[in-house]
Amino acid sequence: MATIEFIQELIKNPERLNNVVDEAKELAFHHGIISRIHETSNSSEVVTYAPFTLFPSLMPKAIFLQALEVQTHYNTLVDKISRDQDFLEEALAGTIQVDDFTAKLFGIYRQVQKKGQTQSIVVGLNRSDYMLDHMEDGTSSLKQVEINTIAAAAFGVSDCLPMVHRHILKSVGLLEESNCVPDRNNTFGMCAVLAKAWELYGRQSAVILFLVGNDDQMSKLNHRMMEEQLWNRNIPVICRTFEDVSRRGSLDNKICFIDGREVAVVYYRYGYMPDNYTEQSWDARLLMERSLAVKCPDIGTHLAGTKKIQQVLAKPGVLERFFPDQPQIVDQIRATFTGLYSLDMGIEGDQTVAMALANPTDFILKPQREGGGNNYYGEDIVQVLQEVKSDKRRAAYILMDRIHPRIDQNILLRRGFPIKLISVCYEIGVYGAYVRHGEEMVLNEVVGHVLRSKSIEHNEAGVTGGISAYDSPLCI
């Protein structure tokens, strides 16, 4: 596999490099790998290619397969956590005292549990994110960064990228390598699960509601690709905001209506950050949670994806609670864990604080937030912990070992950025989907994967945030 060597040689021939770059961009447009631009994010009059790498990134095939194989177990785990009220109560007890956002989510969860869940159909669309922790002996191991249980994104416009990468590899003479880029069709698989939930709901006139945000315009092309997949199955789709639901939504005998249309499934593409909510938004969320509509995710599944739950699961014996007498599954999941530490008040939390302050570059401090750009590194960890180390506010965070990823070289193609070879690392996300009806798991699948690469100069990631670029694994 000579990809790295080839890139290094290619960079020495600017004319040939520019030809390859132009070819890649044109292929991206041809395959619909496009994005709105930030300057006019509300308009589709001007679009550009979505950020992507010129070449796929090397990834050990065994680790790629490991990430896929463990996903159905993560699906099962998330579903079991979402139904275990005692576990959620205990695990989040300290967090909800100091983190208002998590507390409000949990308040809705308690209200729903108190009155009894109205819908026995549960659908989950999750994405488990990993990095490859690079060891001193040259080997790598798969370590989980986080699991996303609400608005799992980064699919859609990137689904066709493997075709672009295979074409480019063939174009430059790397024929053997072109056979090592796996296909993916994440959008089809994700929509098939929503379609199954709609089918189980049993009313052909009912709609799937995409709950979106007014300020979520950069993701709208992905939404449209999903809508098209569902409309091709003759499933009606509408997009509404929290404000729309608040003003024009209602319950009639627990059936959810908006604009006079019955809602079969609520698919949350929004609602994972505190600034996504007003008081009216919280009321709208409660209205939908109390309804007969299938929620993706329901409130318990949303809570199952919090950072605190991730940390608690890493404690000895906790996974066995959910997989009794299934040691092989426990071992598969636990093998993906990195070090995770509690900051709750008490001796354990005090030890974590001391450990982080002594060696802050070895860790990441994580609040209960999604969407990227929320974590703390290095001296920022020291600043935060010095402020909260002696009071209960520290329970709003968890501490995680910093993963030291494999570093490669690649060229990131992004509008307005220079074409140059840089050092990059990547994160692989694996999509899982499931549908449960009562006690029966009707569907539990690995839907696909996504790779995103970034310059090693950045701590955080995110394609829409202008840091990462879509990528493909070159499995060796």
Rosetta blueprint (number, residue, H / E / L):
1 M L
2 A L
3 T H
4 I H
5 E H
6 F H
7 I H
8 Q H
9 E H
10 L H
11 I L
12 K L
13 N L
14 P H
15 E H
16 R H
17 L H
18 N H
19 N H
20 V H
21 V H
22 D H
23 E H
24 A H
25 K H
26 E H
27 L H
28 A H
29 F H
30 H H
31 H L
32 G L
33 I L
34 I E
35 S E
36 R E
37 I L
38 H H
39 E H
40 T H
41 S L
42 N L
43 S L
44 S L
45 E L
46 V L
47 V E
48 T E
49 Y E
50 A L
51 P L
52 F E
53 T E
54 L L
55 F L
56 P L
57 S E
58 L E
59 M E
60 P L
61 K H
62 A H
63 I H
64 F H
65 L H
66 Q H
67 A H
68 L H
69 E H
70 V L
71 Q H
72 T H
73 H H
74 Y H
75 N H
76 T H
77 L H
78 V H
79 D H
80 K H
81 I H
82 S H
83 R H
84 D L
85 Q H
86 D H
87 F H
88 L H
89 E H
90 E H
91 A H
92 L L
93 A L
94 G L
95 T H
96 I H
97 Q H
98 V H
99 D L
100 D H
101 F H
102 T H
103 A H
104 K H
105 L H
106 F H
107 G H
108 I H
109 Y H
110 R H
111 Q H
112 V H
113 Q H
114 K H
115 K H
116 G L
117 Q L
118 T L
119 Q L
120 S L
121 I E
122 V E
123 V E
124 G E
125 L E
126 N E
127 R E
128 S E
129 D E
130 Y E
131 M E
132 L E
133 D E
134 H E
135 M L
136 E L
137 D L
138 G L
139 T L
140 S E
141 S E
142 L E
143 K E
144 Q E
145 V E
146 E E
147 I E
148 N E
149 T L
150 I L
151 A L
152 A L
153 A L
154 A L
155 F L
156 G L
157 V L
158 S L
159 D L
160 C L
161 L H
162 P H
163 M H
164 V H
165 H H
166 R H
167 H H
168 I H
169 L H
170 K H
171 S H
172 V L
173 G L
174 L L
175 L H
176 E H
177 E H
178 S H
179 N L
180 C L
181 V L
182 P L
183 D L
184 R L
185 N L
186 N H
187 T H
188 F H
189 G H
190 M H
191 C H
192 A H
193 V H
194 L H
195 A H
196 K H
197 A H
198 W H
199 E H
200 L H
201 Y H
202 G L
203 R L
204 Q L
205 S L
206 A L
207 V E
208 I E
209 L E
210 F E
211 L E
212 V L
213 G L
214 N L
215 D L
216 D L
217 Q H
218 M H
219 S H
220 K H
221 L H
222 N H
223 H H
224 R H
225 M H
226 M H
227 E H
228 E H
229 Q H
230 L H
231 W H
232 N L
233 R L
234 N L
235 I L
236 P L
237 V E
238 I E
239 C E
240 R E
241 T L
242 F H
243 E H
244 D H
245 V H
246 S H
247 R H
248 R H
249 G E
250 S E
251 L E
252 D E
253 N L
254 K L
255 I E
256 C E
257 F E
258 I E
259 D L
260 G L
261 R E
262 E E
263 V E
264 A E
265 V E
266 V E
267 Y E
268 Y E
269 R L
270 Y L
271 G L
272 Y L
273 M L
274 P H
275 D H
276 N H
277 Y L
278 T L
279 E H
280 Q H
281 S H
282 W H
283 D H
284 A H
285 R H
286 L H
287 L H
288 M H
289 E H
290 R L
291 S L
292 L L
293 A L
294 V E
295 K E
296 C E
297 P L
298 D L
299 I H
300 G H
301 T H
302 H H
303 L H
304 A H
305 G L
306 T L
307 K H
308 K H
309 I H
310 Q H
311 Q H
312 V H
313 L H
314 A L
315 K L
316 P L
317 G L
318 V H
319 L H
320 E H
321 R H
322 F H
323 F L
324 P L
325 D L
326 Q L
327 P H
328 Q H
329 I H
330 V H
331 D H
332 Q H
333 I H
334 R H
335 A L
336 T L
337 F L
338 T L
339 G L
340 L E
341 Y E
342 S E
343 L L
344 D L
345 M L
346 G L
347 I H
348 E H
349 G H
350 D H
351 Q H
352 T H
353 V H
354 A H
355 M H
356 A H
357 L H
358 A H
359 N L
360 P H
361 T H
362 D H
363 F E
364 I E
365 L E
366 K E
367 P E
368 Q L
369 R L
370 E L
371 G L
372 G L
373 G L
374 N L
375 N L
376 Y E
377 Y E
378 G L
379 E H
380 D H
381 I H
382 V H
383 Q H
384 V H
385 L H
386 Q H
387 E H
388 V H
389 K L
390 S L
391 D L
392 K H
393 R H
394 R H
395 A H
396 A H
397 Y E
398 I E
399 L E
400 M E
401 D E
402 R L
403 I L
404 H L
405 P E
406 R L
407 I L
408 D E
409 Q E
410 N E
411 I L
412 L E
413 L E
414 R L
415 R L
416 G L
417 F L
418 P L
419 I L
420 K L
421 L L
422 I E
423 S E
424 V E
425 C E
426 Y E
427 E E
428 I E
429 G E
430 V E
431 Y E
432 G E
433 A E
434 Y E
435 V E
436 R E
437 H E
438 G L
439 E L
440 E E
441 M E
442 V E
443 L E
444 N E
445 E E
446 V E
447 V E
448 G E
449 H E
450 V E
451 L E
452 R E
453 S E
454 K E
455 S E
456 I L
457 E L
458 H L
459 N L
460 E L
461 A L
462 G L
463 V L
464 T L
465 G L
466 G L
467 I L
468 S L
469 A E
470 Y E
471 D E
472 S L
473 P E
474 L E
475 C E
476 I L
